């Protein structure tokens, strides 16, 4: 089967290579000439314009978009529409907001285009392990794309599925990432407690390895944590600054709108935001209030740094 891919970064490039290895024709476009060259060198076809991308695909075309969520997705679709024809399919495999995906489906359907949203998980490991895919869209359109999903997934019948109508793929991926936030926070806090128990001199890389086998909390996330600790047990050279992709925020907003209590996911998001505060006014306020009502000592910046 043929597939066009727009966005040949680490994930998009790995997806193209996995499809090629599965016997599918891939035509890829990226603004980076180096990324296009890598695709050509790997045996697929890289092009330098959207026009060339479309010309090298047979109708009905399927084009997988791997660009940042929001305006870049809308801009890409707007540039592609005049080049395509009715029956062609847009696939958004990035981390878009599910409401944007619902809107894009509503806008494209009357014009004769198909739209499929694919929440994609697997990161840089996807080339080797396969990608977990949560797919939203019309039944007949998704079914026609089965060969693509089967080639990208960990196995033909594992790690992917058509979860519902347009928007549902990105909705489920949003919840997936919210859960991921909570799991990461729990691991981080647990290891922090053990690191603080100095009299036991605990070997954190060893403990992570022990938990990987037979433990109730064994997981791929723990595997990656164990590898990271093995390389850098004391986390030297790392700043306590944690980004968020946006999907954790959307999960929290959705929980509030649906009146669903989600304290673990919410707190894990807030901890990430707090990690970026260079001047932590909140904690300074807590310290001064404790001093006011209880006479608890307040440390100066010089004392805190000592």
N, C-alpha and C positions, 0 to 999 in steps of 0.2 A: 504494500500500500504506500501511497505517496503522502508526505506531510511537509508543509512549509513551517519553519520555525523563525520567529522574529525575536531576537535577543539571545546572543550566543555567549553569555557569561558562563560562569562555572557550571551552574545548574543546567542552563539551556544547552551548552556545549556537550555536557555529559548525556543529556537526554538524546541529543542527535546521534551520539556515538552508540548508545544502547540500541536505538532504532536501527542504525546501520548494521550493527552486529546481528540484529534479528531479521535482516534481509529486506528492510524497508528502504524506499528511496526518500532521502531527506534533502531539502533545499533550504538553506539558511541565510538569513540576512542579519547584519549587525553594522552599526556605525563604525565599529572598530575594524580596521583593515587587518589587524593581527588576528582577531577572532575569526574573520572570514577565511584567512589563510590557514588557520589551524583546522577548520572544517574541511577545506579542500585537501590538505595534507593527510587527513584521516581517511579520505576516500569518499566523502559526501560532496555535495556541491554548495559552495558558498558564493553568494552574489553581493553586489555592492549597491543595489537599489531595489525598492519594492516592486518596480516594474519588472525587473529581471526575475524576481522571486515568483511573481504571478505567471510570467511567460513560461517558466520552467515547470509548472504544475498543470496537470490535466484536470479538466472539469469532471465532476464537481470537486472543487478544491477544499482542502481543510488546512487552515493556518493556525498554528499554535503560537500564542502571544506570551512571551516571557519578559515583560517590562515592569517597572515599578507601578504599584496600584495608583488609581486616580486618573489625573489628567493624561499621563503618558499612554494609558490604555485607550482612552477616548480619542486622543490625537492619532494613534496608530490605526484605529478602526476607521476614522474619518479619511485618512490618507489612502486606505486600502479600498474603501467602498467603490470609488469610481473605476477601479481596475478590475473589480470582480463582477460576477454575474449571479443571477438568482440561483439558489441551490447551493452556493458555496457556504462554508461553515467557518465561523470564528470560534476559536477555543482559547479561553483565558485561563492559563495555568499558573498565574501569579497569585499573590495574596490580596486579591481585591475584596472590598467590602461587599457582602452578599446583596445589599440593597442596590449597589451600582450594577451588579450582575443582573438583577431582576429588571432594572431600568433598561440596560442594554438589550436584553432579550425583547422587551416590549417595543423598543425603537426599531430593532432590526427585523423582527418577524414580519411586519406589514410590508417591508421593502423586499421580501423574498429571501432574506439571508437567515441562516441558522446560527444560533449562539449556544455554546456549551461552556459551563464553568467547571473547572477541575481544581479542587483543592489538592495541592501536591505536597507531600512530605517525603523527606529522604535526604535532602541537602546534598552535600558533596559526596556522600556515600552511595547515592542512587545509581551511579554507573555500575558498581559492583553488586549492590544488594537489591536493586530495584526500587521503584517508587510506590509509596502508598498513595492512592488516588481516590478522592471522593468526588463523584461526578454528578452534575446537575444538568438537566436539559430534556428535550423531547425524546420519547422512547425510540422512535425510528432513527433519529439522527445519531443518538448515542450508540445504538446497535450497529450502525454502519461503521462506527469508529472502533469497534471491539478489537480488531487486530492491532491497532496502535496501543490501546490500553494493555492488552495482553503482553505486548513486547516490552513495555515500560515497567510493568508490575514485577514484584518478586517472583511470581509464578502466574500462569494463565488464569488460575482460579483462586488466587490468594492476594490479599493486599489491595484490592480495588473493588469498586462497585458503583452502580448507578443508584444514588441515594434518593433522588426525587426530581422535582421540576427545576427549571432554571433558577439559580440562586442558592439552591440547597447544597451544592458542592462546596461553595465558599462559606456557607453558614456552618456546615459540619466541620470544615477545616478551622474556622474561627474558634469553635468550641474545643477542638483538638489542641490548638495552641494555648488556649486558656488553661486547660488541664496540664499541659506541659509546663506552664509557668509555675503552677502549684507543686508539681513533682520536683522541679529544679530547686524551688525554694526549700522544700523539705529536706532534700539531700544536702543543700548548702548549710542549713541550720544544724543538721545532725553532725556533719563533719566539723563544723565550727565548735560545737559543744565538746566533741572529743579532742579537738586540737587544744582547747582551753584547759583540759584536765591534765595539767603538766606533770603531776606526780606519777601518773601511770605511763608516761612516755609512749603513748600509743603510736603505732606505725600505721598511718592512714592509708597508704597504698596497699599494705598487706590486708587491712580490714576490707577495703573496697574489693580486693580479689576474693576474699572469703565469701562476701555477700553475693558474688556473681553466680555461685553454684549452690542450688538447693534452697536458697533463701527466698522468703515470700516477696522480698522487694527486688529480686533480680530482674534486670531489664536491660534493653539496649542503652538507655540513658546511663545506667550504672556502669555498663561496659565502657562507655566513652569517658565517664568520670574516672574510672580506674586507670584508663590509659593516660589521661591528663595528669593525674596525681603521680603516676609512675615516672612521667617525664619531669615534673616540677612539684615535688612533695610539699614544699613550703610556699608555693605560688609566688616565687620571687619575680620581681619586675612587673607585676600586674597591678593595674590601678583598679580600685573598687568602684568601677563605673559600668553600669549595665544598661544597654539599650533595650528598647522593645519595638517590635515590628508594627504595632498598632492593633493586632488581632486580640491581644489580651485586653486592651481598652474596650474594644468593641464587644467582647464577651461580657465584661462587667456592665456596660451600658445595656446590653440585651437582658441580662439577669435582672437589672433594676426595672426595665420596662415590663418584664414578664412577672414581676414580684416573686422572683426566685432568689432565695438567700444563697450567695456564693462567697462566703467570707474568706476561704483559703485563696481562691483565684484573685479576689480583690486585694487582699493583703500582699500577695506576691507581686502584683503590679505596683502597689504603692511602695514596696521595698525597692523595686527597680528605679522608680522615680526618685526616691530618697537618696539612692547611691550617687546621683548626679549633683547633689547640692554641695557646692563648694563652701557656701556660708550657710550652715544648717541653723536657721533661726528657730525652728521648732524645738530642737533639743536645747538650745540656749534658753528659750522661754521656760521649758520644763525645769531646767536647773535652777533658774532664778525664782520660780514659784515654790519649789521645794525649800529653797533658802528662806523665803518669806514666811511660810507657814510652819516650818519645822526647824529652822535654823541650820539646815544641812549645808555643809561647805560647798562653795562654788569654786571650781578650778578656773584659773586664768588660762589664756591660750598658751602662754609660756609653760605653765605647769602641765597642761594636757600634752604638750609636745615632748616634755622631758621623759 
